[in-house]
Amino acid sequence: KRTSEAKKKKKSVLSSQHGISVAEKKELLQFQCALASSKCRMDLQNAFKNKREDDDQSSSEISLDALIAAARRATIAAATAPSKVSSDMKSSTCLLPATANAMFGTPYLLFLSAWSGMYHSPWPFCTLGQARTIVRNARDAQSVAGKAWGRDASSMVERVMLDVGEADLEGGLMGGFKDISEKLYSRAMDTLEEKEGDIGMMGDHIKGMVKVHCLLGMANLSLPNDSSLENTVA
């Protein structure tokens, strides 16, 4: 009896899933993407504390523990993001995962959290393939946002962050291409010299932080790797 009842319950659940309309699937997908975006924003806000308890004046403070936790969760979220589309959604004009993600800016937020390179060791929980996928999804989402939602072209600040993040993964993760990393660092440095657009409105302190990060990254690229050091010693 218990087995038959369990089978009946399973059939009822499956039948209810098949009974979901395309519009309901669209709403569910939007909710999932909005929830992922909200979680990522909350993690970043928790990592960046605005006030110290022992100081009357508000000051910026970074919680490294919260930043590390945010990077871990973002890496997991990026790996488990919805990508499969049912046949009825493909055949209709329904919202697709990439379009829904672009609507809420989720891939870019996941990139910022998973990278966390400005305040911590870049890509702490990612392999080379995972990091490349996260950067590619963030760039694709910006393109989709312009086509599907009429969003203006990605800002220069966003492009600089993506270039620096990609340079970090190519230069710092095992198997990356150092020549690509050097070109991306150089491109980011050139973009930071622009006087127009949102780059011109960036504070000198923020620009300086990004430039120092790029210079340190380029310096690391010039260091010999372990194998070359062993050959030199030998």
C-alpha positions in Angstrom: 0.0 0.0 0.0 2.8 2.4 0.9 4.5 1.7 -2.4 1.3 2.4 -4.4 0.6 5.6 -2.5 4.1 6.8 -3.1 3.8 6.1 -6.8 0.5 8.0 -6.9 2.0 11.0 -5.2 4.9 10.9 -7.6 2.6 10.8 -10.6 0.6 13.8 -9.2 3.7 15.8 -8.8 4.9 15.1 -12.3 1.5 15.8 -13.7 1.4 19.2 -11.9 4.9 20.0 -13.3 3.7 19.2 -16.8 0.6 21.3 -16.2 2.7 24.5 -15.7 2.0 27.0 -18.5 4.7 28.8 -20.5 3.8 32.1 -18.8 4.2 30.4 -15.4 7.6 29.0 -16.4 8.6 32.5 -17.5 7.6 34.0 -14.1 9.5 31.2 -12.3 12.6 31.9 -14.3 12.4 35.6 -13.6 12.0 34.8 -9.9 15.0 32.5 -9.9 17.2 35.2 -11.7 16.0 38.0 -9.5 16.6 35.9 -6.4 20.2 35.1 -7.5 20.8 38.8 -8.2 19.4 39.8 -4.8 21.5 37.2 -3.0 24.6 38.4 -4.7 23.9 42.0 -3.9 23.3 41.2 -0.2 26.6 39.3 -0.1 28.5 42.2 -1.5 26.8 44.7 0.8 27.6 42.5 3.8 31.3 42.4 2.7 31.5 46.1 2.5 30.8 47.6 5.9 30.2 51.3 6.0 30.8 52.0 9.7 33.2 51.0 12.4 31.8 50.6 15.9 34.7 52.4 17.6 34.6 55.4 15.2 32.0 58.1 15.2 32.7 58.9 11.5 31.5 56.5 8.9 34.4 54.8 7.1 34.7 52.1 4.5 35.7 48.7 5.8 36.1 45.4 4.1 35.1 42.2 5.8 37.4 39.6 4.2 35.6 36.7 5.7 32.3 37.9 4.2 34.0 38.6 0.9 35.5 35.0 0.8 32.0 33.6 1.6 30.5 35.7 -1.1 33.1 34.5 -3.6 32.4 30.9 -2.7 28.6 31.3 -3.0 28.9 33.2 -6.3 31.1 30.4 -7.8 28.5 27.8 -6.8 25.7 29.9 -8.1 27.4 30.4 -11.4 28.0 26.7 -11.8 24.3 25.9 -11.0 22.7 28.8 -12.9 19.7 27.7 -15.1 20.8 27.0 -18.6 18.6 24.2 -19.9 15.4 25.2 -21.7 12.4 23.0 -22.3 11.2 22.4 -25.8 8.0 24.5 -25.4 10.0 27.5 -24.2 12.4 27.2 -27.2 9.5 27.0 -29.6 7.8 30.1 -28.2 8.7 33.7 -27.7 9.1 33.0 -24.0 11.9 34.4 -21.9 15.1 32.4 -22.0 17.6 32.0 -19.2 20.3 34.2 -20.7 17.8 37.0 -21.4 16.3 36.8 -17.9 19.8 36.8 -16.3 20.7 39.9 -18.4 17.5 41.6 -17.3 18.7 41.6 -13.6 22.4 41.8 -14.2 23.0 38.6 -12.4 26.1 37.3 -14.5 28.0 40.6 -13.9 27.3 40.5 -10.2 28.4 36.9 -10.0 31.6 37.8 -11.8 32.4 40.6 -9.3 31.8 38.3 -6.4 33.6 35.2 -7.8 36.5 37.3 -8.9 36.9 39.5 -5.8 40.3 40.4 -7.1 40.5 44.0 -5.9 40.4 43.0 -2.2 41.5 39.4 -2.2 43.4 36.8 -4.2 41.6 36.7 -7.6 39.3 33.8 -8.3 39.8 32.0 -5.0 37.4 29.1 -5.7 37.5 28.8 -9.5 39.4 26.7 -12.0 40.5 28.3 -15.2 37.5 26.9 -17.1 35.0 28.1 -14.5 36.5 31.6 -14.4 36.5 31.8 -18.2 32.8 30.8 -18.2 31.9 33.3 -15.6 33.6 36.2 -17.6 32.1 35.0 -20.9 28.6 34.9 -19.4 29.0 38.4 -17.9 30.1 39.8 -21.3 27.3 38.0 -23.1 24.8 39.3 -20.7 25.8 42.8 -21.4 25.3 42.2 -25.1 21.9 40.5 -24.5 20.8 43.3 -22.3 21.3 45.8 -25.1 19.4 43.7 -27.6 16.6 42.4 -25.5 16.0 45.2 -23.0 17.3 48.3 -24.8 20.1 48.9 -22.3 22.8 51.2 -23.3 26.2 49.8 -24.2 28.2 48.5 -21.3 29.9 51.3 -19.3 33.6 51.7 -19.6 33.9 50.9 -15.9 32.2 47.6 -16.4 34.5 46.8 -19.3 37.6 47.7 -17.3 36.6 45.4 -14.5 35.9 42.6 -16.9 39.3 43.1 -18.6 41.1 43.1 -15.3 39.2 40.1 -14.0 40.0 38.2 -17.2 43.6 39.3 -17.1 43.8 37.9 -13.6 42.5 34.5 -14.6 44.7 34.2 -17.7 47.8 35.3 -15.8 47.1 33.7 -12.4 45.3 30.4 -12.9 47.0 27.3 -14.1 46.8 26.9 -17.8 46.1 30.5 -18.6 47.7 32.5 -21.5 50.1 35.1 -20.1 50.2 37.0 -23.4 46.5 37.5 -23.3 46.7 38.6 -19.7 49.3 41.3 -20.5 47.2 42.7 -23.4 44.1 42.9 -21.1 46.0 44.7 -18.4 47.4 47.1 -20.9 44.0 47.7 -22.4 42.5 48.4 -19.0 45.3 50.8 -18.2 44.7 52.7 -21.5 41.0 52.9 -20.8 41.6 54.3 -17.3 43.4 57.3 -19.0 40.2 58.3 -20.8 38.7 61.6 -19.8 35.2 61.1 -21.2 32.3 59.0 -20.1 31.9 57.3 -16.7 35.7 56.7 -16.6 36.2 60.5 -16.3 33.8 60.5 -13.3 35.7 57.8 -11.4 37.5 59.0 -8.3 41.3 59.3 -8.5 41.5 56.9 -5.5 39.5 54.2 -7.3 41.5 54.7 -10.5 44.7 54.4 -8.6 43.6 51.1 -7.0 42.8 49.6 -10.4 46.1 50.8 -11.9 48.1 49.4 -9.0 46.3 46.1 -9.4 47.1 46.0 -13.1 50.8 46.9 -12.5 51.1 44.2 -9.9 49.5 41.7 -12.2 51.9 42.7 -15.0 54.8 42.4 -12.6 53.8 38.9 -11.6 53.7 37.9 -15.3 57.4 38.9 -15.6 58.4 36.6 -12.7 59.8 33.2 -13.7 57.7 30.2 -12.9 58.8 27.3 -10.7 60.1 25.2 -13.5 62.3 27.9 -14.9 63.7 28.6 -11.4 64.6 24.9 -11.0 66.3 24.9 -14.4 68.3 28.0 -13.4 69.4 26.5 -10.1 70.4 23.2 -11.8 
